[in-house]
Amino acid sequence: MRISLNNKGMWIDLLNMVIGLAIIVLAVLAILKENGGGETCAVVFALGAVMFLLNAAKAFPHSRIRAFLFCFLSVFLTASSLLAAGMIRLPA
């Protein structure tokens, strides 16, 4: 079995695995942090948004509805990241 380095889907899957491992490590660090780790949670949400965008790029040629769903979830995670970082405040 040969692995083709020209396969874009394989590169997207490889990037998703690397980002997924980074998310796991950062989530564990956020749990172990004494002060809550809001900045770490913001990074975790931002990396999740990147993963959804990569999945949208992979799904776009086959299913535009699925790609749109991934983009929508990416926007949601980006907003969650900004909220966790304290860049956006919710109205009281």
C-alpha positions as CSV (number, residue, x, y, z in Angstrom):
1,M,0.0,0.0,0.0
2,R,1.4,3.3,-1.1
3,I,0.5,6.7,0.4
4,S,0.2,9.4,-2.2
5,L,1.6,12.8,-1.1
6,N,-0.5,14.5,-3.8
7,N,-3.8,13.5,-2.2
8,K,-5.3,16.7,-0.7
9,G,-7.8,14.7,1.4
10,M,-4.9,12.9,3.1
11,W,-3.2,16.2,4.1
12,I,-6.4,17.6,5.5
13,D,-6.9,14.4,7.6
14,L,-3.3,14.6,8.8
15,L,-3.7,18.3,9.8
16,N,-7.0,17.4,11.6
17,M,-5.2,14.7,13.6
18,V,-2.4,17.1,14.6
19,I,-4.8,19.8,15.6
20,G,-7.0,17.2,17.4
21,L,-3.9,16.1,19.5
22,A,-3.1,19.8,20.2
23,I,-6.7,20.3,21.4
24,I,-6.5,17.3,23.7
25,V,-3.3,18.5,25.3
26,L,-4.6,22.1,25.7
27,A,-7.8,20.8,27.2
28,V,-6.0,18.8,29.8
29,L,-3.8,21.8,30.6
30,A,-6.9,24.0,31.0
31,I,-8.4,21.5,33.4
32,L,-5.3,21.3,35.5
33,K,-4.8,25.1,35.6
34,E,-5.8,26.6,38.9
35,N,-7.2,29.9,37.5
36,G,-9.7,28.4,35.1
37,G,-7.7,28.7,32.0
38,G,-9.9,31.0,29.9
39,E,-7.1,31.8,27.5
40,T,-6.5,28.1,26.9
41,C,-10.2,27.5,26.3
42,A,-10.1,30.3,23.7
43,V,-7.3,28.6,21.9
44,V,-9.1,25.2,22.0
45,F,-12.2,26.8,20.5
46,A,-10.1,28.6,17.8
47,L,-8.4,25.3,16.8
48,G,-11.8,23.6,16.7
49,A,-12.9,26.3,14.2
50,V,-9.9,25.6,12.1
51,M,-10.7,21.9,12.1
52,F,-14.2,22.7,10.9
53,L,-12.9,24.9,8.1
54,L,-10.6,22.1,7.0
55,N,-13.5,19.7,6.9
56,A,-15.5,22.3,4.9
57,A,-12.7,22.5,2.4
58,K,-12.6,18.7,2.1
59,A,-16.4,18.3,1.8
60,F,-17.1,21.2,-0.6
61,P,-16.5,19.3,-3.9
62,H,-18.8,16.5,-2.8
63,S,-21.6,18.1,-0.7
64,R,-22.0,21.9,-0.5
65,I,-24.7,21.5,2.2
66,R,-22.2,19.7,4.5
67,A,-19.5,22.3,3.7
68,F,-22.0,25.0,4.7
69,L,-22.8,23.2,7.9
70,F,-19.0,23.0,8.7
71,C,-18.6,26.7,8.0
72,F,-21.6,27.6,10.2
73,L,-20.1,25.5,13.1
74,S,-16.8,27.2,12.5
75,V,-18.4,30.7,12.9
76,F,-20.0,29.4,16.1
77,L,-16.7,28.2,17.5
78,T,-15.0,31.4,16.5
79,A,-17.6,33.4,18.5
80,S,-17.1,31.0,21.4
81,S,-13.4,31.6,21.2
82,L,-13.8,35.3,21.3
83,L,-16.2,35.0,24.3
84,A,-13.8,32.8,26.2
85,A,-10.9,35.2,25.5
86,G,-13.0,38.1,26.9
87,M,-12.9,40.0,23.6
88,I,-16.7,40.1,23.3
89,R,-19.0,40.8,26.2
90,L,-22.6,39.6,26.3
91,P,-25.2,42.3,27.1
92,A,-26.4,42.1,30.7
